[in-house]
Amino acid sequence: MLEMLPTPERAEALVAGGPLPELPAVAFNAHREPPMDLVAQANHPGPRELGPASTGGIGSARGVAALYAAAIGPVGSRDALLKPDTGAEFARLHTPGQDAVTADPDHSGLGFEQQPAVGPEAFGRCGAAGGQGFADPVTGIAYGCTRRRFGFPGGLAPENGRLTAAGLGVARGLESGQA
């Protein structure tokens, strides 16, 4: 994993934080002694060996998309990993209010984030480096994007919006018989 390359102004904004300025230090792992930033943690063998769900996953974009595809529907000869009502519960908002780290309106379900740009039943997660994975049981779309370099300021990278819109356009074209 390569570090983000913010301009001096962006680096200053990142340090300033949101409504609770001390939380970004925790979110970006600078609170521990000695501090270990997320780039160092991503490249350290310890988290890979322990496999914590939040930072220990290592995979390709194709692998992330395949995992989400398996969550919502059969893949090969295997049934979907989740029942439809379980996926719907993941997509339901469980933490209304404002995110204390990013200052954005919160959009968290049970371990996943809502994906309103995709659809009301879509669920997924973005990573600190900018990657994203999601599934939409309505359209059957599963998506995975991984990054080599941390995006600024961390969290969802801007290319995900363009890639998601393109994928949804293709899916809608297939549904209407125009693709």
N, C-alpha and C positions, 0 to 999 in steps of 0.2 A: 504494500500500500504506500502510495506517495502522499506527501503532505500537501495541504491546500496552499495556494499561492495568492493570498489576498493583497490588495493594494494597501498602503499605509492607512488610508481612510477606512477601508473595510476592517482591517485588523483592530482599529480603534473602536469601531462600532461593535465588533464581536466582544471585546473586553467590557464594554459598557453594559451589556446584558439587557434583560427585559425588566418587568416590573419588580422582580426580586433579583438584583444584580449578583448575589452570591450563588444563585442556582446554576448559571452556566458553567462555573468552575466545577461543580459536582457533575453536571451533565457531560462535560468534556474531560472528566477524570483528573482534574488538576487538584482535587481536594485531598488525595492520599499522600502519604509520606513514604518514600519520596514520590513526587508527582510522576505519573506515567500518562503521557498524552495518548489520544486515541490512535494516532499513527503508530506509535511505538507498541501499543497494546495489540493492534491488528497484526503487527509483524513479529510479535513475541510468541514463542512456541507454547507457553503456559496456557493461555486461553484456548488455543487449538486442542491441546491435550485434554483439558477439562471440559470443553465443549459447551460453555454457557450459551443458552439460546439467544441472548441479546447480542453477543459479540463473537461467539465461537463458531458460527456457521461459516463454512468455506464452500463456495460453489460457483458455478458459472451462471450466466443469465439464463441459459437453456435449462439448467438444473432447478433454478428458482421457479421459473415458469412451469416446469413439469411438476414440481411439488404443489403449487397452487392449482394446477389442472387436476391433479389427483385428489385434491381436497373437495372439489365440486362435482367431479364426474368420473366415470370409469376410465381407466387408462389401461390399455391392453385387456387382459382377462381379469383385472382387479376392479372391484367395486370402488366407488367414491370413498374417501377417508371420512368424510363428514356427512351426517344426515342433513337434509335441507334446513330443518329448524335450528340445527347447531350453527350452520353458516349464517343464518339470519340473525342469530343472537350475537355472533361475532361482529356483524355489520351494524348492530344497534348501538346508538350512542349511550355510553355508560358514565361519562364524566363531563357533563355540561359545564360550561364556564370558559374561563381563559386559561390557556397553558401558561404556567408560571415561569417556564424557561424561555419559550419563544415569544410570548405575549400574543400569540394567535388564538382565535377561537378554538377551543378544544374539540377534537374529533375522534376520541379514543373509544373503542369498544372493549371487548375482553381480549387483551393481548394484541389486538389489531387496531388499525385506524380505518375510519370510514373513507371511502373513495368516491366522493360526490361527483367528481368530474366523469367517473366511469358509469355509475349507476347507484340507485338507492340501496341495493342489496350487496354491492361490492365491498370487499374487505381486503386489507393487505397491510403492508408496513413499509416505511422508507427507512433507510439506514443512515447512520451518521455520515458516511462517506458520500451519500447522494444516490445510492442504488435504491431500487424499489421492486417490490413484488406484490401482485394482487390477483384476485380472482373475482369474476362476476358471474354468479350462477344464472342470471337471467340471459346474458348473451353467450355464456360459455367461454368467455375470453379469460385466459390466464396470461400473466405478463411477468417478465423478469428482466431487470437491468442491473448490471454490476458496473463498478467503476474502478479504475486503477488509481486515480488520484482523488483525494477528498475534495469535494466542491465547497465553495464558500456560500454560506457560513456554516455548513454542515447541514445535514438533513436533505430533504428532497432536492435533487439537482434539476435545473431548468429543462434539460433535454427530455426528461420523463414526460412533461406535458405535451411536447410535440410528438413524441413516439406513441403516447397513449391516444392522442387525437387521431393519428394516422391509423392505428390499429382499430379504433372504434369506427372510423370511416369505412375501412375494409369490411368489418363485421356487418355494418348496416347495409353496405352494398351487397353483401352475400345474402342477407335476409330479404332484400328487395329484388334479388335476382339480377342486379346490375353490375356485379363484380365478376 
